[in-house]
Amino acid sequence: MDTVKYIVAFLILAAGIFAFNQYQDYSDLIRVGGIILVFLAAIGILLTTAKGKYVWALISQARNEARKVVWPTPKETNTTTLIVIVAVFVVGLILWLIDSLLVMGMRLVTGG
């Protein structure tokens, strides 16, 4: 039965794309609204298949896990951002110094 649902969803989507291209004289808003409805209908049909139910369960579990995450406070976020900016600046400065020393060394070696 899932195969039939896959075929129906594909045919609905194909018909929607065909209609979108066929009725170019109509307003873009109507055409885009129609293709969105067709896409949602195809997704709805696909979610009734065994794989669709599995995907929906996976999405639900991921959403539940995301709710369990302890998000940082704005103060923690700002502090971490500041630390990263300072660290990048310091590493950039160190790399610049190393590069300058290597350039001076190459000038001494090559006489340039």
N, CA and C atoms as an extended XYZ file, in Angstrom:
336
Properties=species:S:1:pos:R:3:atomname:S:1:resname:S:1:resid:I:1 pbc="F F F"
N         0.820       -1.193        0.000 N   MET     1
C         0.000        0.000        0.000 CA  MET     1
C         0.867        1.262        0.000 C   MET     1
N         2.060        1.174        0.630 N   ASP     2
C         2.942        2.340        0.655 CA  ASP     2
C         3.370        2.750       -0.748 C   ASP     2
N         3.584        1.782       -1.616 N   THR     3
C         3.995        2.095       -2.984 CA  THR     3
C         2.937        2.926       -3.685 C   THR     3
N         1.675        2.582       -3.476 N   VAL     4
C         0.577        3.341       -4.081 CA  VAL     4
C         0.585        4.767       -3.548 C   VAL     4
N         0.839        4.929       -2.246 N   LYS     5
C         0.882        6.267       -1.656 CA  LYS     5
C         2.037        7.077       -2.231 C   LYS     5
N         3.188        6.428       -2.435 N   TYR     6
C         4.325        7.121       -3.045 CA  TYR     6
C         3.968        7.605       -4.455 C   TYR     6
N         3.335        6.744       -5.217 N   ILE     7
C         2.964        7.093       -6.585 CA  ILE     7
C         1.957        8.234       -6.587 C   ILE     7
N         0.947        8.158       -5.715 N   VAL     8
C        -0.071        9.213       -5.656 CA  VAL     8
C         0.572       10.539       -5.265 C   VAL     8
N         1.445       10.517       -4.272 N   ALA     9
C         2.115       11.752       -3.849 CA  ALA     9
C         2.957       12.323       -4.987 C   ALA     9
N         3.652       11.453       -5.714 N   PHE    10
C         4.459       11.909       -6.837 CA  PHE    10
C         3.578       12.504       -7.930 C   PHE    10
N         2.469       11.838       -8.240 N   LEU    11
C         1.574       12.344       -9.281 CA  LEU    11
C         0.948       13.676       -8.886 C   LEU    11
N         0.570       13.828       -7.616 N   ILE    12
C         0.012       15.102       -7.153 CA  ILE    12
C         1.051       16.209       -7.294 C   ILE    12
N         2.276       15.914       -6.889 N   LEU    13
C         3.340       16.897       -6.994 CA  LEU    13
C         3.639       17.236       -8.450 C   LEU    13
N         3.696       16.230       -9.301 N   ALA    14
C         3.943       16.461      -10.726 CA  ALA    14
C         2.818       17.287      -11.340 C   ALA    14
N         1.572       16.999      -10.972 N   ALA    15
C         0.437       17.768      -11.495 CA  ALA    15
C         0.508       19.214      -11.019 C   ALA    15
N         0.906       19.418       -9.772 N   GLY    16
C         1.033       20.777       -9.264 CA  GLY    16
C         2.111       21.566       -9.983 C   GLY    16
N         3.247       20.931      -10.255 N   ILE    17
C         4.323       21.599      -10.990 CA  ILE    17
C         3.884       21.899      -12.416 C   ILE    17
N         3.186       20.938      -13.035 N   PHE    18
C         2.671       21.161      -14.385 CA  PHE    18
C         1.701       22.336      -14.397 C   PHE    18
N         0.772       22.373      -13.428 N   ALA    19
C        -0.200       23.459      -13.369 CA  ALA    19
C         0.491       24.797      -13.109 C   ALA    19
N         1.504       24.792      -12.262 N   PHE    20
C         2.243       26.019      -11.981 CA  PHE    20
C         2.848       26.585      -13.261 C   PHE    20
N         3.404       25.710      -14.086 N   ASN    21
C         4.019       26.167      -15.339 CA  ASN    21
C         2.982       26.436      -16.420 C   ASN    21
N         1.879       25.726      -16.405 N   GLN    22
C         0.860       25.857      -17.440 CA  GLN    22
C         0.077       27.163      -17.301 C   GLN    22
N        -0.219       27.580      -16.091 N   TYR    23
C        -1.071       28.748      -15.858 CA  TYR    23
C        -0.232       29.967      -15.490 C   TYR    23
N         0.665       30.344      -16.373 N   GLN    24
C         1.535       31.475      -16.116 CA  GLN    24
C         0.813       32.809      -16.239 C   GLN    24
N        -0.373       32.811      -16.809 N   ASP    25
C        -1.144       34.047      -16.944 CA  ASP    25
C        -1.758       34.481      -15.619 C   ASP    25
N        -1.899       33.555      -14.684 N   TYR    26
C        -2.502       33.876      -13.394 CA  TYR    26
C        -1.483       34.570      -12.488 C   TYR    26
N        -1.987       35.159      -11.439 N   SER    27
C        -1.137       35.862      -10.477 CA  SER    27
C        -0.123       34.906       -9.858 C   SER    27
N         1.078       35.435       -9.636 N   ASP    28
C         2.123       34.619       -9.008 CA  ASP    28
C         1.709       34.183       -7.609 C   ASP    28
N         0.981       35.033       -6.912 N   LEU    29
C         0.530       34.703       -5.566 CA  LEU    29
C        -0.375       33.475       -5.579 C   LEU    29
N        -1.272       33.413       -6.533 N   ILE    30
C        -2.174       32.261       -6.648 CA  ILE    30
C        -1.389       31.012       -7.026 C   ILE    30
N        -0.476       31.158       -7.966 N   ARG    31
C         0.311       30.000       -8.407 CA  ARG    31
C         1.194       29.468       -7.290 C   ARG    31
N         1.851       30.357       -6.553 N   VAL    32
C         2.712       29.920       -5.458 CA  VAL    32
C         1.872       29.308       -4.345 C   VAL    32
N         0.731       29.920       -4.043 N   GLY    33
C        -0.165       29.342       -3.039 CA  GLY    33
C        -0.615       27.945       -3.434 C   GLY    33
N        -0.928       27.771       -4.704 N   GLY    34
C        -1.338       26.453       -5.188 CA  GLY    34
C        -0.231       25.424       -5.071 C   GLY    34
N         0.999       25.807       -5.424 N   ILE    35
C         2.094       24.839       -5.360 CA  ILE    35
C         2.413       24.500       -3.909 C   ILE    35
N         2.236       25.462       -3.003 N   ILE    36
C         2.455       25.170       -1.585 CA  ILE    36
C         1.405       24.187       -1.085 C   ILE    36
N         0.151       24.395       -1.474 N   LEU    37
C        -0.910       23.465       -1.070 CA  LEU    37
C        -0.662       22.065       -1.625 C   LEU    37
N        -0.234       21.992       -2.873 N   VAL    38
C         0.055       20.701       -3.491 CA  VAL    38
C         1.219       20.025       -2.768 C   VAL    38
N         2.236       20.790       -2.446 N   PHE    39
C         3.395       20.251       -1.735 CA  PHE    39
C         2.980       19.729       -0.361 C   PHE    39
N         2.151       20.485        0.353 N   LEU    40
C         1.682       20.048        1.666 CA  LEU    40
C         0.824       18.789        1.559 C   LEU    40
N         0.007       18.706        0.518 N   ALA    41
C        -0.812       17.507        0.322 CA  ALA    41
C         0.072       16.290        0.071 C   ALA    41
N         1.108       16.456       -0.753 N   ALA    42
C         2.024       15.348       -1.035 CA  ALA    42
C         2.766       14.929        0.235 C   ALA    42
N         3.201       15.900        1.017 N   ILE    43
C         3.878       15.582        2.277 CA  ILE    43
C         2.922       14.853        3.215 C   ILE    43
N         1.676       15.326        3.270 N   GLY    44
C         0.680       14.675        4.117 CA  GLY    44
C         0.469       13.217        3.734 C   GLY    44
N         0.433       12.946        2.447 N   ILE    45
C         0.270       11.563        1.987 CA  ILE    45
C         1.516       10.746        2.336 C   ILE    45
N         2.688       11.344        2.132 N   LEU    46
C         3.924       10.619        2.426 CA  LEU    46
C         4.070       10.316        3.916 C   LEU    46
N         3.534       11.178        4.762 N   LEU    47
C         3.644       10.946        6.204 CA  LEU    47
C         2.757        9.793        6.680 C   LEU    47
N         1.842        9.333        5.842 N   THR    48
C         1.005        8.195        6.227 CA  THR    48
C         1.647        6.859        5.885 C   THR    48
N         2.802        6.881        5.207 N   THR    49
C         3.499        5.634        4.895 CA  THR    49
C         4.315        5.189        6.098 C   THR    49
N         4.854        3.997        6.041 N   ALA    50
C         5.661        3.475        7.156 CA  ALA    50
C         6.909        4.331        7.372 C   ALA    50
N         7.589        4.669        6.283 N   LYS    51
C         8.778        5.516        6.404 CA  LYS    51
C         8.398        6.922        6.859 C   LYS    51
N         7.265        7.407        6.408 N   GLY    52
C         6.800        8.722        6.826 CA  GLY    52
C         6.508        8.774        8.315 C   GLY    52
N         5.897        7.704        8.832 N   LYS    53
C         5.628        7.641       10.273 CA  LYS    53
C         6.940        7.593       11.052 C   LYS    53
N         7.922        6.877       10.514 N   TYR    54
C         9.233        6.809       11.157 CA  TYR    54
C         9.879        8.188       11.191 C   TYR    54
N         9.824        8.906       10.067 N   VAL    55
C        10.413       10.241        9.991 CA  VAL    55
C         9.700       11.182       10.965 C   VAL    55
N         8.372       11.100       11.037 N   TRP    56
C         7.616       11.957       11.946 CA  TRP    56
C         7.990       11.659       13.402 C   TRP    56
N         8.164       10.384       13.729 N   ALA    57
C         8.574       10.014       15.087 CA  ALA    57
C         9.973       10.554       15.379 C   ALA    57
N        10.853       10.480       14.403 N   LEU    58
C        12.205       11.000       14.570 CA  LEU    58
C        12.180       12.506       14.799 C   LEU    58
N        11.365       13.215       14.041 N   ILE    59
C        11.245       14.665       14.214 CA  ILE    59
C        10.682       14.992       15.589 C   ILE    59
N         9.697       14.241       16.029 N   SER    60
C         9.106       14.469       17.349 CA  SER    60
C        10.132       14.236       18.456 C   SER    60
N        10.916       13.176       18.326 N   GLN    61
C        11.945       12.895       19.320 CA  GLN    61
C        13.015       13.983       19.334 C   GLN    61
N        13.388       14.464       18.155 N   ALA    62
C        14.392       15.525       18.076 CA  ALA    62
C        13.861       16.802       18.725 C   ALA    62
N        12.597       17.091       18.505 N   ARG    63
C        11.982       18.270       19.119 CA  ARG    63
C        11.956       18.140       20.643 C   ARG    63
N        11.635       16.956       21.127 N   ASN    64
C        11.635       16.728       22.573 CA  ASN    64
C        13.034       16.875       23.164 C   ASN    64
N        14.050       16.380       22.455 N   GLU    65
C        15.423       16.514       22.931 CA  GLU    65
C        15.863       17.976       22.922 C   GLU    65
N        15.424       18.729       21.920 N   ALA    66
C        15.791       20.145       21.857 CA  ALA    66
C        15.180       20.917       23.023 C   ALA    66
N        14.032       20.484       23.492 N   ARG    67
C        13.410       21.137       24.641 CA  ARG    67
C        14.210       20.899       25.920 C   ARG    67
N        14.956       19.805       25.967 N   LYS    68
C        15.740       19.473       27.158 CA  LYS    68
C        17.055       20.248       27.232 C   LYS    68
N        17.446       20.874       26.142 N   VAL    69
C        18.713       21.586       26.105 CA  VAL    69
C        18.651       22.792       27.039 C   VAL    69
N        19.710       22.976       27.796 N   VAL    70
C        19.810       24.151       28.653 CA  VAL    70
C        20.551       25.216       27.853 C   VAL    70
N        19.825       26.210       27.387 N   TRP    71
C        20.405       27.241       26.544 CA  TRP    71
C        21.133       28.262       27.418 C   TRP    71
N        22.229       28.813       26.917 N   PRO    72
C        22.976       29.793       27.713 CA  PRO    72
C        22.189       31.100       27.875 C   PRO    72
N        22.481       31.769       28.958 N   THR    73
C        21.854       33.061       29.193 CA  THR    73
C        22.506       34.102       28.281 C   THR    73
N        21.867       35.250       28.090 N   PRO    74
C        22.493       36.287       27.267 CA  PRO    74
C        23.862       36.716       27.810 C   PRO    74
N        24.007       36.752       29.139 N   LYS    75
C        25.293       37.136       29.713 CA  LYS    75
C        26.367       36.105       29.361 C   LYS    75
N        26.037       34.810       29.459 N   GLU    76
C        26.992       33.759       29.101 CA  GLU    76
C        27.356       33.833       27.623 C   GLU    76
N        26.362       34.114       26.788 N   THR    77
C        26.609       34.222       25.351 CA  THR    77
C        27.533       35.387       25.050 C   THR    77
N        27.282       36.532       25.663 N   ASN    78
C        28.132       37.703       25.438 CA  ASN    78
C        29.553       37.461       25.934 C   ASN    78
N        29.698       36.836       27.103 N   THR    79
C        31.022       36.550       27.655 CA  THR    79
C        31.790       35.604       26.737 C   THR    79
N        31.125       34.552       26.289 N   THR    80
C        31.778       33.588       25.399 CA  THR    80
C        32.170       34.246       24.084 C   THR    80
N        31.304       35.086       23.559 N   THR    81
C        31.610       35.785       22.307 CA  THR    81
C        32.819       36.686       22.475 C   THR    81
N        32.873       37.401       23.580 N   LEU    82
C        34.010       38.276       23.845 CA  LEU    82
C        35.306       37.478       23.966 C   LEU    82
N        35.249       36.339       24.639 N   ILE    83
C        36.433       35.481       24.778 CA  ILE    83
C        36.903       35.000       23.404 C   ILE    83
N        35.973       34.612       22.556 N   VAL    84
C        36.339       34.145       21.208 CA  VAL    84
C        36.965       35.271       20.403 C   VAL    84
N        36.403       36.468       20.482 N   ILE    85
C        36.957       37.607       19.732 CA  ILE    85
C        38.373       37.909       20.203 C   ILE    85
N        38.591       37.934       21.515 N   VAL    86
C        39.934       38.204       22.055 CA  VAL    86
C        40.903       37.100       21.641 C   VAL    86
N        40.466       35.839       21.720 N   ALA    87
C        41.336       34.725       21.341 CA  ALA    87
C        41.718       34.808       19.865 C   ALA    87
N        40.770       35.149       19.013 N   VAL    88
C        41.066       35.275       17.581 CA  VAL    88
C        42.052       36.406       17.351 C   VAL    88
N        41.872       37.519       18.045 N   PHE    89
C        42.789       38.644       17.913 CA  PHE    89
C        44.204       38.254       18.362 C   PHE    89
N        44.312       37.575       19.492 N   VAL    90
C        45.627       37.172       20.022 CA  VAL    90
C        46.304       36.182       19.068 C   VAL    90
N        45.579       35.199       18.597 N   VAL    91
C        46.163       34.226       17.659 CA  VAL    91
C        46.568       34.922       16.365 C   VAL    91
N        45.746       35.858       15.892 N   GLY    92
C        46.104       36.616       14.689 CA  GLY    92
C        47.372       37.416       14.895 C   GLY    92
N        47.507       38.021       16.072 N   LEU    93
C        48.707       38.785       16.387 CA  LEU    93
C        49.937       37.880       16.424 C   LEU    93
N        49.807       36.728       17.038 N   ILE    94
C        50.928       35.775       17.097 CA  ILE    94
C        51.325       35.321       15.693 C   ILE    94
N        50.331       34.997       14.870 N   LEU    95
C        50.642       34.567       13.504 CA  LEU    95
C        51.287       35.690       12.699 C   LEU    95
N        50.843       36.922       12.921 N   TRP    96
C        51.443       38.063       12.231 CA  TRP    96
C        52.905       38.223       12.635 C   TRP    96
N        53.188       38.078       13.941 N   LEU    97
C        54.570       38.183       14.411 CA  LEU    97
C        55.442       37.080       13.816 C   LEU    97
N        54.938       35.859       13.803 N   ILE    98
C        55.694       34.742       13.215 CA  ILE    98
C        55.953       34.998       11.742 C   ILE    98
N        54.940       35.475       11.031 N   ASP    99
C        55.086       35.764        9.609 CA  ASP    99
C        56.111       36.868        9.393 C   ASP    99
N        56.066       37.898       10.224 N   SER   100
C        57.036       38.997       10.090 CA  SER   100
C        58.459       38.504       10.321 C   SER   100
N        58.634       37.650       11.327 N   LEU   101
C        59.959       37.093       11.583 CA  LEU   101
C        60.444       36.238       10.416 C   LEU   101
N        59.549       35.448        9.850 N   LEU   102
C        59.936       34.614        8.699 CA  LEU   102
C        60.291       35.473        7.491 C   LEU   102
N        59.542       36.559        7.279 N   VAL   103
C        59.847       37.442        6.159 CA  VAL   103
C        61.206       38.097        6.366 C   VAL   103
N        61.468       38.570        7.598 N   MET   104
C        62.787       39.186        7.878 CA  MET   104
C        63.893       38.155        7.699 C   MET   104
N        63.667       36.930        8.132 N   GLY   105
C        64.664       35.872        7.959 CA  GLY   105
C        64.927       35.583        6.484 C   GLY   105
N        63.858       35.555        5.701 N   MET   106
C        64.034       35.295        4.248 CA  MET   106
C        64.771       36.451        3.589 C   MET   106
N        64.527       37.673        4.044 N   ARG   107
C        65.255       38.821        3.475 CA  ARG   107
C        66.740       38.731        3.810 C   ARG   107
N        67.060       38.293        5.013 N   LEU   108
C        68.469       38.135        5.381 CA  LEU   108
C        69.137       37.048        4.551 C   LEU   108
N        68.432       35.953        4.334 N   VAL   109
C        68.994       34.823        3.588 CA  VAL   109
C        69.147       35.180        2.117 C   VAL   109
N        68.130       35.815        1.531 N   THR   110
C        68.166       36.091        0.093 CA  THR   110
C        68.795       37.434       -0.244 C   THR   110
N        69.016       38.283        0.760 N   GLY   111
C        69.635       39.564        0.519 CA  GLY   111
C        68.670       40.575       -0.085 C   GLY   111
N        67.378       40.327        0.028 N   GLY   112
C        66.391       41.217       -0.589 CA  GLY   112
C        65.879       42.169        0.380 C   GLY   112
